Amino acid sequence: MDQNVQLYQTQQAGNGKRLGGHSKMEMTDVASNYTAVSNPRQAMTRYLQAQNKKLKDELAGLKSPLGQGDRENPSDVRRGAEQQLRRLLDDAERMKGEKDAKLASL
């Protein structure tokens, strides 16, 4: 019992408050362990709710890039790539013609 009293006493230590020589994280762990022992059904429910939230967030993150509004039509993507390649080919042919003309004039 004396240990529990010491655990909950507050004191100043270093750069912040610590509870009875224990950090806030350690106190949270103690409290969650107490909840798990005193009411295991409630502890399991909280755990499962936290897991569900994590999974929902992960699923939302996976779905967002694939949303209907974000998808491009594959034929539009192909047409854009073809146009870009045609421009590059035309530029290369033009540059080759200019170099050939410059070479012929030497």
C-alpha atoms as one frame of an Amber mdcrd trajectory, in Angstrom:
protein
   0.000   0.000   0.000   2.882   2.358   0.809   4.158   1.853  -2.740   0.797
   2.967  -4.174   0.842   6.116  -2.048   4.360   6.886  -3.208   3.340   6.177
  -6.798   0.633   8.846  -6.804   2.549  11.578  -4.974   3.701  14.352  -7.249
   7.111  15.912  -7.210   9.270  18.084  -9.431  12.104  16.245 -11.115  14.370
  17.384 -13.919  12.484  19.077 -16.721   8.894  18.244 -15.804   6.535  16.740
 -13.299   6.917  13.119 -12.447   4.525  11.167 -10.318   6.190   9.486  -7.374
   9.398   9.040  -9.320   7.532   7.548 -12.286   6.893   9.143 -15.649   3.428
   9.878 -16.967   3.776   7.002 -19.451   4.541   4.575 -16.654   1.505   5.842
 -14.750  -0.672   5.353 -17.837   0.601   1.786 -18.124  -0.196   1.174 -14.453
  -3.706   2.579 -14.907  -4.355   0.497 -18.029  -3.077  -2.635 -16.302  -5.367
  -1.915 -13.362  -8.316  -1.557 -15.743  -7.402  -4.812 -17.484  -7.278  -6.675
 -14.175 -10.360  -5.099 -12.605 -12.574  -5.194 -15.715 -11.109  -7.344 -18.499
 -14.167  -6.992 -20.756 -13.912  -3.196 -20.699 -10.179  -3.350 -21.357 -10.682
  -5.706 -24.324 -13.423  -3.453 -25.708 -11.126  -0.414 -25.558  -8.322  -2.369
 -27.178 -10.562  -3.560 -30.013 -11.960  -0.058 -30.535  -8.419   1.297 -30.849
  -7.541  -1.462 -33.318 -10.667  -0.718 -35.374  -9.773   2.979 -35.514  -6.240
   2.193 -36.684  -7.541  -0.167 -39.363 -10.176   2.327 -40.552  -7.526   5.041
 -40.851  -5.242   2.695 -42.749  -8.062   1.662 -45.093  -9.002   5.286 -45.727
  -5.376   6.024 -46.570  -5.280   3.152 -49.022  -8.564   4.092 -50.667  -7.900
   7.817 -51.078  -5.466   7.606 -54.011  -7.834   5.208 -55.772 -10.960   7.318
 -55.409 -13.250   7.754 -58.398 -12.364  11.410 -58.848  -8.642  10.733 -58.738
  -8.504   8.094 -61.460  -7.617   9.046 -64.987  -9.006   7.325 -68.015  -6.272
   4.977 -69.359  -6.939   6.032 -72.934  -6.370   9.698 -71.958  -3.085   8.765
 -70.319  -2.041   6.832 -73.427  -2.984   9.726 -75.742  -0.983  12.159 -73.622
   2.056   9.882 -73.698   1.735   9.463 -77.471   1.545  13.241 -77.981   4.606
  13.768 -75.829   6.549  11.114 -77.746   5.513  12.660 -81.091   6.760  16.073
 -79.945  10.063  14.565 -78.829  10.454  12.715 -82.137   9.625  15.859 -84.139
  12.131  17.894 -82.100  14.819  15.244 -82.617  14.184  15.160 -86.394  14.249
  18.958 -86.570  17.527  19.116 -84.629  19.019  16.414 -86.884  18.008  18.385
 -89.980  19.583  21.548 -88.572  22.843  19.734 -87.768  22.926  18.115 -91.237
  22.382  21.515 -92.889  25.108  23.082 -90.720  27.477  20.185 -91.530  26.765
  20.527 -95.271  27.532  24.226 -95.176  31.018  23.638 -93.733
